[in-house]
Amino acid sequence: MIDHVIRRSRFSWLGRIHGALTHIGAALAPIAVRIALALPFLRSGLTRWDGWFSLSPATTYLFEEQFQLHVFGAQVAIPWPDQVAWLVACAELALPVLLLAGLATRAAALGLLIMTAVIQLVFPDGWANFHLYWAALALAAMALGAGPLSLDWLFSKVMRGAR
């Protein structure tokens, strides 16, 4: 409602300022969301490796001995812990890199949303401090897309020009 009033008011300069702020926000919000979502997962992913293609002993220990899924009040061991640890370690690097580049943004955000849901099952008390924010950022990235400062945007322009 207020947007309509500003655009139609006799103070047209307000409408121009409003339009400029809208364009700036539309350009910068997607990249801010992508960075904010990518960083905690990337930091975690960097701690999981002990050289190229070798998981750290701490990561293996966590998935084999420490991490438990909390399902319906029971604690259940993570199935295939070594394979899950390797998959998580790969995803915690690959998905944030895709987000930072703005490549396959919506799919990468969906992957991190799914990871957040599983992390919630492992750490059920973390929802208010971390998981809620990660989920909100993932949903925002899925809704907004990569934005104009991204490889997704560049590739879409190239593909439209190739037609």
N, C-alpha and C positions, 0 to 999 in steps of 0.2 A: 504494500500500500504506500509506504513512505517513498519507495523508489519511483512510483508513478507520480507522486506529488512533486518530487524533486525534478523529474524530467519535464513536467508540464508547468513548473512555476515560472514566474517572471524573472527569477534569478537563474538564468541559463548557465551561468558559470558554475553553479552548484551541480547541474546536470553533467557538465564537462568533467568536473572533478570526480563525480560519482562514476562516470564511465571510465575514466583513467584508473581509478582505484580498482574497478571491476576487472579491467584488462591486466593490471599488474598482479592482482590476486590470482587470476586464472592462469597466468604464466608461472608464478612462483609457488603456489600452493602444492601442485603435484610433485615438484622436485623436493620441497620441504618434507612432504609426507613420505616420499621414497627414501630420503636420507634418514629420517627419524626411524623408520621401520627397519632399514637395512643395518644400521650400525650395531644394535645389540646382538643381532644374529651373527654378523660378521665377526665381531669381537669374540663371541663364544666359539665360532667355527675355527678361528685362528688358534685357539688353545687346544683343540682336539688332535692336532697332528704333531708327530715327532719325525719330521722330515717328509720327503715326498712319498705319498701313498702308504705311509706307515702311521697308524693311530698311536697316540701316546698311551703308555701303560695306565695312566690315570683315567683316560676316557674308557678304556676297556674295563677297568675296575668298576667305574661308576655304573656302566650299563649291566655288568654281570652281577654286582653285589649290592649296589646302593639304590639305584632307581627302581621304584615299584609303582605300578599303576594302582591308583585308588579308584576302585569301581564298586559302587553300591555298598560302601562301608568296608570292603575287603581290600587287602593289599595283594596284588598279583605281580609276579615276576614278569619282566619284559620278555616276550618270546624271542628266540634267536638273538640274544643280546649282542653278539659280535657283529652280525650282519646289520642289525638295527643301528648300532653305534657307527658303523662305516657309512651307512646311508644318511644318517643324521649329520655326520661330520661333512659329508659331501654337500648335502643340501644347505647347511649353514654357511658354506662358502659360495656355492653356485647361485642360490636364489638372491642373496644380497647383492652380488656382483651384477646380476641381471637388473635388479631394481636400480642400482646406482647408475647403470648405463641407460636405463629406460628402455630395456629390450624385453619383450614378452612380459611387460609389467603386470598386467592383470593375472596372468598365470603364475608368475613368481609371487605375487601378493596372496593368491589363493593357496599356494604351497606353504607360505609362512603362516597363514591363518590356520591351516590344518595342523602345522607343527605347534602353533600356540594352543590349539585345543588339546593336543596330546600332552604338551607340557603341563597344561592345567590338570590333567589326570595324574601326573607325577607329583606336582607341587600344588595341591588344591588350595593352599592358603595364599598363593601368589596372585590371585585374580585381581585384587584391588590395587596392588602395587605395580604390577607389570602386565599381566595377561590381558586385562581390560583395555589398556592403552595400545598394546600390540594388535589386538583384534580390531580396535577402532581404526588404527592406522592402516591395517591390511584392507579393511572394508573401504576406507577412503581411497586407497590406491586402486582398488578394483572399480570403484565408482568413477573416479576422476580420470583414470588412465594415466599415461606417462606425462602428458602435457607437451608443450612445444619444445622444451629443452630435453630432447630424448632421441634415442635411436628409433624408437617406434614411430615418432612423428616424422623423422627424416625418411625412413623406409616407406611410410605411407605416402609422402610427397613424391618420392621416386616412382613408386608403383602407379600413382595416379598420372604421373607424367608419361609413363611408358605405354599407357593405353591409347 
